[in-house]
Amino acid sequence: MAQHRSAPGEVVDLSPLGPALSSAKTTALVKTEAFEAVRLVIKAGAEIATHQVAGPITLHCLEGRVTLDLPGDSIELAPGSWIHLAGGAPHSLRAAEDASLLLTIMFAR
């Protein structure tokens, strides 16, 4: 079944999932020619290996705790934390506990 993607003007609830987080999956919220927004779910102990994307990204931690690893730096993201990275910046994520984040990827034009 295809995932529902929000339409322009549609309100999306990004409240913490609470107990439902343990069974939640990553969900694409919207994808346009300019950007993509994803509710990224990472389970405790999981890692997303070092990678990079062409355009700038933002990460907003909605719940849980993750470590964002950058070349020469590690940054803890807790609920309410927000960060942006330049396009092409290598990064990886490690979840200290179940977490969900709003990931926004801007596409290079």
C-alpha positions as semicolon CSV with decimal commas, in nm:
position;residue;x (nm);y (nm);z (nm)
1;M;0,000;0,000;0,000
2;A;0,136;0,344;-0,091
3;Q;0,212;0,589;0,187
4;H;-0,007;0,897;0,217
5;R;0,187;1,213;0,137
6;S;0,052;1,545;0,256
7;A;-0,101;1,791;0,011
8;P;-0,021;2,164;0,007
9;G;-0,206;2,327;0,298
10;E;-0,264;1,997;0,480
11;V;-0,174;2,001;0,850
12;V;0,049;1,712;0,962
13;D;0,064;1,612;1,330
14;L;0,427;1,573;1,438
15;S;0,349;1,529;1,807
16;P;0,561;1,270;1,986
17;L;0,432;0,919;1,921
18;G;0,486;0,813;2,282
19;P;0,418;0,440;2,333
20;A;0,341;0,400;1,959
21;L;0,705;0,489;1,880
22;S;0,816;0,131;1,953
23;S;0,621;0,000;1,652
24;A;0,643;0,309;1,427
25;K;0,821;0,313;1,092
26;T;0,986;0,590;0,895
27;T;0,724;0,780;0,693
28;A;0,763;1,011;0,393
29;L;0,550;1,320;0,457
30;V;0,589;1,511;0,131
31;K;0,815;1,522;-0,173
32;T;0,822;1,810;-0,419
33;E;1,069;1,930;-0,680
34;A;1,230;2,150;-0,411
35;F;1,239;1,933;-0,097
36;E;1,140;1,612;0,080
37;A;1,021;1,584;0,442
38;V;1,037;1,253;0,629
39;R;0,948;1,145;0,981
40;L;1,259;0,936;1,046
41;V;1,220;0,664;1,311
42;I;1,535;0,509;1,456
43;K;1,521;0,230;1,714
44;A;1,745;0,227;2,022
45;G;2,089;0,093;1,935
46;A;2,038;0,133;1,560
47;E;2,280;0,322;1,339
48;I;2,251;0,487;1,000
49;A;2,593;0,454;0,840
50;T;2,791;0,753;0,717
51;H;2,638;0,897;0,402
52;Q;2,577;1,232;0,236
53;V;2,313;1,394;0,017
54;A;2,365;1,658;-0,250
55;G;2,143;1,928;-0,100
56;P;2,127;2,084;0,247
57;I;1,933;1,899;0,518
58;T;1,772;1,979;0,851
59;L;1,708;1,743;1,143
60;H;1,460;1,828;1,419
61;C;1,450;1,576;1,703
62;L;1,086;1,516;1,797
63;E;1,141;1,253;2,066
64;G;1,413;1,025;2,198
65;R;1,787;1,087;2,175
66;V;2,029;1,037;1,889
67;T;2,392;1,120;1,825
68;L;2,475;1,290;1,497
69;D;2,831;1,206;1,397
70;L;3,012;1,453;1,173
71;P;3,377;1,450;1,070
72;G;3,558;1,548;1,390
73;D;3,243;1,605;1,600
74;S;2,955;1,421;1,767
75;I;2,639;1,612;1,858
76;E;2,359;1,482;2,080
77;L;2,010;1,567;1,960
78;A;1,734;1,561;2,222
79;P;1,365;1,652;2,189
80;G;1,339;2,004;2,051
81;S;1,694;2,010;1,908
82;W;1,730;2,128;1,547
83;I;2,035;2,136;1,321
84;H;2,109;2,202;0,957
85;L;2,391;2,060;0,746
86;A;2,534;2,183;0,419
87;G;2,479;1,976;0,109
88;G;2,740;1,703;0,071
89;A;2,827;1,696;0,444
90;P;2,910;1,338;0,552
91;H;2,710;1,234;0,858
92;S;2,576;0,932;1,044
93;L;2,322;0,877;1,323
94;R;2,317;0,653;1,631
95;A;2,007;0,615;1,848
96;A;2,062;0,605;2,225
97;E;1,688;0,533;2,263
98;D;1,391;0,498;2,030
99;A;1,366;0,830;1,848
100;S;1,179;1,015;1,576
101;L;1,310;1,313;1,385
102;L;1,180;1,543;1,116
103;L;1,428;1,517;0,830
104;T;1,404;1,776;0,553
105;I;1,618;1,739;0,241
106;M;1,646;2,033;0,004
107;F;1,720;1,933;-0,354
108;A;2,005;2,104;-0,533
109;R;1,886;2,295;-0,837
